[in-house]
Amino acid sequence: MARKKVGLALGGGAARGLAHIGVLDVLEREEIPIDMIAGTSMGAIVGSIYSRTRNVKLMRELAIAFGSRKIRYFSDFTVPRTGLIKGHRIENELRTAIGADTRFRDLSIPFSCVAVDIDTGEEIVIKEGKVWEAVRASASVPVVFTVPKLDGRYLVDGGLLNPVPTKTVRDMGADFIISVNVLPYKSVSDNREPNIFSIMMKAFYILDSKFIETSIQGSDVVIQPDVTAIAFTDFQRAEECIEKGELAAWSLLPEIKRKLSIR
């Protein structure tokens, strides 16, 4: 009997989404097949780089390096028009990690990502064209980042409608879906005074979290790393986020193997 096609749905969550790297590490080490990936926001960033490189070690290094220099990437301010941050520095990092000319058809693993048309409110699943441009759109948190235009549409973060793209990966042809949710919302009690950036990020993800239950429906396994003590802007805690992803994946590994009939 042919084995089930495994799809991975990686949700948004800013810094918390770095936990996806830990999940991928465990699945890879345990030889759980990944036949296709769909991602939203940070899930799109992680999913696209893995689909291109299949190199978790490289992704871990990139995440830690990004966290150590996060102020550089988030001080790319512009005169507010469609967003506070131009995102040019992040775009450069995406082009480097994914490849400036890499198109969806070039990826080692079939991949798609989710964005939202800010004019129509329509969910847009992107699976053609340059990957880095699609990912930039999927991760464009409204007001925080300037809004990119892609194929005539102004697109923003897919988490507005689909924080964990379970149905998206099902539509790609997956028979068995592993969804990774890093958005159980909880404020971080660390006595830090919030700034305008962290307030907007929190506000967006509070809204985002309302769609989680609907978004993960149809999953065969849902991995939920315990990242509630990590703020959405805590990119400097990349190693901790990755470890949380590993722990959550290990805890559900027996269930995944049992359902997939893997010894």
C-alpha positions as CSV (number, residue, x, y, z in Angstrom):
1,M,0.0,0.0,0.0
2,A,1.3,3.4,-1.0
3,R,2.3,5.6,2.0
4,K,0.4,8.7,2.8
5,K,1.6,12.0,1.4
6,V,2.7,14.2,4.4
7,G,2.0,17.9,4.4
8,L,3.4,20.4,6.9
9,A,1.4,23.5,7.8
10,L,3.6,26.2,9.5
11,G,1.8,29.0,11.2
12,G,2.7,32.7,11.8
13,G,3.9,34.1,15.1
14,A,6.9,36.4,14.5
15,A,9.8,35.3,16.8
16,R,7.8,32.4,18.2
17,G,7.8,31.0,14.7
18,L,11.5,30.1,15.0
19,A,10.2,27.1,16.9
20,H,9.3,25.7,13.5
21,I,13.0,25.1,12.9
22,G,13.2,22.8,15.9
23,V,10.1,20.8,14.7
24,L,11.8,20.4,11.3
25,D,15.0,19.2,12.9
26,V,13.2,16.4,14.8
27,L,11.1,15.3,11.8
28,E,14.2,15.2,9.6
29,R,16.2,13.2,12.2
30,E,13.4,10.7,12.7
31,E,13.0,10.4,8.9
32,I,9.4,11.5,8.9
33,P,8.7,12.3,5.2
34,I,7.7,15.8,4.3
35,D,6.1,15.9,0.8
36,M,4.8,19.4,0.8
37,I,4.8,22.6,3.0
38,A,2.4,25.5,3.3
39,G,3.4,28.5,5.4
40,T,1.9,31.8,6.8
41,S,4.1,34.7,7.8
42,M,7.1,33.4,9.8
43,G,5.9,29.9,8.8
44,A,6.3,31.0,5.2
45,I,9.9,32.2,5.8
46,V,10.9,29.0,7.6
47,G,9.1,26.8,5.1
48,S,10.4,28.4,2.0
49,I,14.1,28.2,3.2
50,Y,13.7,24.6,4.2
51,S,11.9,23.8,0.9
52,R,14.9,25.3,-0.9
53,T,17.8,24.0,1.2
54,R,16.6,21.1,3.2
55,N,19.3,22.3,5.6
56,V,18.1,22.7,9.2
57,K,21.7,23.4,10.5
58,L,21.9,26.4,8.1
59,M,18.5,27.6,9.2
60,R,19.4,27.5,12.8
61,E,22.6,29.5,12.1
62,L,20.5,32.1,10.1
63,A,18.0,32.4,12.9
64,I,20.6,33.0,15.6
65,A,22.5,35.5,13.5
66,F,19.3,37.3,12.7
67,G,18.4,37.5,16.4
68,S,21.7,38.9,17.3
69,R,21.3,41.7,14.8
70,K,17.5,42.2,15.0
71,I,17.8,46.0,15.7
72,R,19.4,46.4,12.3
73,Y,16.5,44.8,10.5
74,F,13.8,46.6,12.4
75,S,15.3,50.1,12.3
76,D,14.7,50.2,8.5
77,F,12.3,53.1,9.0
78,T,10.5,55.1,6.4
79,V,8.1,58.0,6.3
80,P,4.8,56.2,7.2
81,R,2.7,55.6,4.1
82,T,1.8,51.9,4.0
83,G,4.0,50.8,6.9
84,L,6.7,52.0,9.4
85,I,9.4,49.7,8.2
86,K,10.5,49.5,4.5
87,G,11.7,45.9,4.9
88,H,14.5,46.3,2.4
89,R,17.0,44.7,4.8
90,I,14.8,41.7,5.4
91,E,14.2,41.5,1.6
92,N,17.9,41.2,1.1
93,E,18.1,38.4,3.7
94,L,15.3,36.6,1.9
95,R,17.0,36.9,-1.4
96,T,20.2,35.6,0.0
97,A,18.7,32.6,1.9
98,I,16.2,31.6,-0.8
99,G,17.9,32.9,-3.9
100,A,17.0,36.1,-5.8
101,D,15.8,34.2,-8.9
102,T,14.5,31.0,-7.2
103,R,10.9,30.3,-8.4
104,F,8.4,27.9,-6.8
105,R,9.1,25.3,-9.5
106,D,12.8,25.3,-8.4
107,L,12.2,24.2,-4.8
108,S,13.2,20.7,-3.6
109,I,9.8,20.4,-1.7
110,P,6.5,21.7,-3.1
111,F,5.7,24.9,-1.2
112,S,3.0,27.6,-1.1
113,C,2.3,30.5,1.2
114,V,-0.7,32.6,2.2
115,A,-1.2,36.3,2.0
116,V,-4.3,38.6,2.1
117,D,-5.3,41.2,-0.5
118,I,-5.7,44.3,1.6
119,D,-8.2,45.9,-0.8
120,T,-10.6,43.0,-1.2
121,G,-10.0,41.0,2.0
122,E,-9.4,37.9,-0.1
123,E,-7.1,35.1,1.0
124,I,-4.4,34.6,-1.7
125,V,-2.4,31.4,-1.9
126,I,0.8,32.0,-3.7
127,K,2.5,29.1,-5.5
128,E,4.1,30.7,-8.6
129,G,6.7,33.3,-9.3
130,K,9.7,34.3,-7.3
131,V,9.6,32.7,-3.9
132,W,11.2,35.5,-1.9
133,E,8.6,38.0,-3.2
134,A,5.8,35.7,-2.1
135,V,7.3,35.2,1.3
136,R,7.8,38.9,1.8
137,A,4.1,39.4,1.1
138,S,3.0,36.6,3.4
139,A,5.0,38.1,6.3
140,S,4.0,41.7,5.9
141,V,2.4,42.5,9.2
142,P,0.0,45.4,8.5
143,V,1.2,48.9,9.5
144,V,4.5,47.5,10.7
145,F,5.9,46.7,7.2
146,T,5.3,48.5,3.9
147,V,2.8,46.7,1.7
148,P,4.3,45.0,-1.3
149,K,2.5,44.8,-4.7
150,L,2.5,41.4,-6.3
151,D,0.7,40.6,-9.6
152,G,-1.3,43.8,-9.3
153,R,-2.4,43.2,-5.7
154,Y,-1.4,44.9,-2.5
155,L,-0.7,42.0,-0.1
156,V,-0.3,41.7,3.7
157,D,0.3,39.0,6.3
158,G,-1.7,35.9,5.6
159,G,-2.3,35.5,9.3
160,L,-5.2,37.9,9.1
161,L,-7.3,35.1,7.7
162,N,-5.3,31.9,7.9
163,P,-2.8,31.8,10.7
164,V,-2.0,28.0,10.2
165,P,-2.5,27.0,6.6
166,T,-3.9,23.5,7.2
167,K,-6.5,23.6,4.4
168,T,-3.9,25.1,2.1
169,V,-1.6,22.1,2.4
170,R,-4.6,19.7,2.1
171,D,-5.4,21.4,-1.2
172,M,-1.8,20.8,-2.3
173,G,-2.6,17.1,-2.1
174,A,-1.5,16.0,1.4
175,D,-3.2,12.9,2.9
176,F,-1.7,13.4,6.4
177,I,-1.2,16.9,7.8
178,I,1.1,18.0,10.7
179,S,0.2,21.5,11.7
180,V,2.5,23.7,13.9
181,N,0.8,26.4,15.9
182,V,2.9,28.9,17.9
183,L,0.0,31.3,18.6
184,P,-1.7,30.4,21.8
185,Y,-1.9,34.0,22.9
186,K,-0.5,35.1,26.3
187,S,1.1,38.3,27.4
188,V,4.7,38.2,28.5
189,S,5.0,39.5,32.1
190,D,8.6,40.7,31.9
191,N,8.0,44.3,33.1
192,R,9.3,45.7,29.9
193,E,7.6,48.9,28.8
194,P,6.0,48.2,25.4
195,N,7.0,50.2,22.4
196,I,4.9,51.1,19.3
197,F,6.4,48.2,17.4
198,S,5.7,45.6,20.0
199,I,2.2,46.9,20.6
200,M,1.3,46.6,17.0
201,M,2.7,43.1,16.8
202,K,0.8,42.0,19.9
203,A,-2.4,43.6,18.6
204,F,-2.1,41.8,15.3
205,Y,-1.5,38.4,16.9
206,I,-4.3,38.8,19.4
207,L,-6.6,39.1,16.4
208,D,-4.7,36.3,14.7
209,S,-5.2,33.9,17.6
210,K,-9.0,34.2,17.2
211,F,-8.8,32.2,14.0
212,I,-6.6,29.4,15.3
213,E,-9.3,26.8,16.0
214,T,-10.8,27.1,12.6
215,S,-7.3,27.2,11.0
216,I,-6.1,23.9,12.4
217,Q,-9.3,22.0,11.7
218,G,-8.5,18.9,9.6
219,S,-5.0,18.4,11.0
220,D,-4.0,14.9,11.8
221,V,-1.5,16.1,14.4
222,V,-1.1,19.6,15.9
223,I,2.3,20.5,17.4
224,Q,2.0,23.5,19.8
225,P,5.4,24.5,21.2
226,D,5.3,26.1,24.6
227,V,6.4,29.6,23.5
228,T,4.0,31.7,25.5
229,A,6.9,33.1,27.6
230,I,8.6,34.4,24.5
231,A,7.5,37.8,23.1
232,F,6.7,38.1,19.5
233,T,9.7,40.5,19.1
234,D,12.2,38.3,21.0
235,F,14.2,37.2,18.0
236,Q,17.3,37.2,20.2
237,R,15.9,34.1,21.9
238,A,16.2,32.1,18.7
239,E,18.0,29.2,20.3
240,E,15.3,28.9,23.0
241,C,12.5,29.0,20.5
242,I,14.1,26.3,18.4
243,E,14.5,24.1,21.5
244,K,10.8,24.6,22.4
245,G,10.0,23.4,18.9
246,E,12.2,20.3,19.3
247,L,10.6,19.4,22.7
248,A,7.0,19.7,21.3
249,A,7.9,17.6,18.3
250,W,9.5,14.9,20.4
251,S,6.5,14.7,22.6
252,L,4.2,13.9,19.6
253,L,6.6,11.8,17.7
254,P,5.1,8.5,18.9
255,E,1.6,9.6,17.7
256,I,3.0,10.7,14.4
257,K,4.8,7.4,13.8
258,R,1.8,5.4,14.9
259,K,-0.6,7.2,12.6
260,L,1.8,6.9,9.7
261,S,2.6,3.3,10.5
262,I,6.3,4.1,10.9
263,R,8.3,2.0,13.3
